[in-house]
Amino acid sequence: MRSGAKVGIVAGAFVVVASGVGYGGYNLYNGLTGSGGGDGASTKAASGEKRSGPPGAEEIEETAKEFLAAWAAGKGTEAAQLTNNQAEAEPQLTGFTERAHVSEAVIKAGRATGPTVPFTVEATVTYEGKSKPWSYASKLTVVRGLTTGRALVDWQPSVVHPELTAGTSLVTAEASAPPIKAFDDNGVELSEEKFPSLGPVLDALRKEYGDKAGGTPGIELAITSANADVPDRSLLTLTEGKPGSLRTTLDAGVQAAAEKAVKDYAKASVVAVQPSTGEIKAVANTPADGFNTAFQGAQAPGSTMKIVTAAMMLDKGLVNGPNSPVECPSTVTWEREFHNLKDFSIPGATFQQAFARSCNTTFIKPVKPLGAAAGTALGETAAKYFGIGLNWKAGVVTVDGKVPESTGSETAASYIGQGQIQMNALNVASIAATVKNGGFKQPVIVPQSLDDRELATARPLPSSMAASLRQMMRAATVGSGTASAAMASVSGDKGAKTGSAEVDGQGDSNSWFTGYAGDLAAAAVVQAGGHGGDSAGSTVARVLNAR
């Protein structure tokens, strides 16, 4: 929100309506016992004894009643004393009236499920003479205080509003940027209602380009962040601003396919990029309204990283081309043992066959002779030819991949996309796009001409390297190649690479897949999706078939 906005407490009527937690009727705040402390204040306790064990039903009801009543009465400090983290709770609870400018509120508690009490808030937000109704649902959980033994509300910012997180606040004021109407590259309007995954993207574009798009700000209740890179999230508009117009590089048809493809999975991301230009054509996530994992995630990409490893091996002369003879034993040791899937081996393999079958050992064993240089060679190749880690300026905040220097078994792991390698769907889609195009084009979601920002650049792939990588990615889509089933429905000149990334404590691997067809490349990751050719592969294929 803009600095200089008026801040004041507006007096009003607050009430708690209880239904189902055992304390019926209308309950207004009528005082609390105890005082603040490390674990907060006390609810009523028999004989002042220190209790242990989970709170009982009566304690849960009493604590929820007193907390909600204090909050509903506009007494944030008293409500904060009934939590297990008064210092963090108080600014959010007092800010409900002081910064969010809630002038009236009715809090209706639902039936408790164990220690958790759901509730709804029906409020009125008033600012500079303008009022609007605002309603939402949230919940609280009652726990035992560690030092006092008292039943207390387990403090989370989401108690106040389900979208609040650490470092964010509810603020009503003049919006920090004018609203925008965003359009795809064919002039089709893009809205969060039609394309839910674009919600965080549109918020970010508004923050970055709202002032340049020709609009004027209105008055809004929004979630604001202490992190300057995080855009405001508008929750309620009191006074409409005038939206500006912003043309993006997205393609509504490809975006629709991406949205539909990720809906099949609880946690998934996909990005589509045009190789010849670097223009981002689609971005989609599930869940759609949360963190933009497709652009800002950072996790091991599994064997999709073998595209970059293959480029490094070609660049260093460790292999001469797709037909070079290589070893593909079932296991290889580099301080620890690395295996192929189900310990398969390929006697008399060529580099192309090992790539198409995703032989882990082929991409580890030949690198050992590099010695100490093995720990830096992959990162150098990733930056030099694929632009990884070069501070992309896409138009919104992105995480641009990380291939850190490594030693020992971490080096071996990095060459098959494990260890400390960090990528997201945007990075991996760009890697495939670079191979298809023969050179890196930094991904963008709005034209560079909009603000003349400086884009990251990398060396073109040597022509023989580009041809070799395309040939091997094409081979992965036919015959016994790991990408053949997923890419069977995709026509034309195509190439792909599968990946499965193991995650500590997670039963199934993350499923990764990247591929291209014509002038469109895409990459997807499905959390705990298993083999790359399955869930992530079908997601990419559906996106590629949208053009």
Secondary structure, DSSP 8 states (H G I E B T S, - for coil): --TT---------EEEEE-SSS--EEE------S---TT------GGG----SS--HHHHHHHHHHHHHHHHTT-HHHHHTTBS-HHHHHHHHHHHHHTS-EEEEEEEE---BTTEEEEEEEEEEEETTEEEEEEEEEEEEEEE-TTT--EEE---GGGT-TT--TTEEEEEEE-SS--EEEE-TTS-EE-TTT-TTHHHHHHHHHHHHGGGTT-B--EEEEEEESSTTS--EEEEEEE--B-EEEE-S--HHHHHHHHHHHTTSSSEEEEEE-TTT-BEEEEEEESTTS--HHHH--B--GGGGHHHHHHHHHHTTS--STT-B----SEEESSSEEE-GGG---TT-BHHHHHHHT-TGGGTGGGGGGGGGHHHHHHHHHHHHH-TTS----SS-----B-----HHHHHHHTTT-TT-BB-HHHHHHHHHHHHHTS----BSS-GGGTT----------HHHHHHHHHHHHHTTSTT-TTTTTTTT--SSEEEEEEEE--TT-SS-EEEEEEEETTEEEEEEETT--STTTHHHHHHHHHHTT-
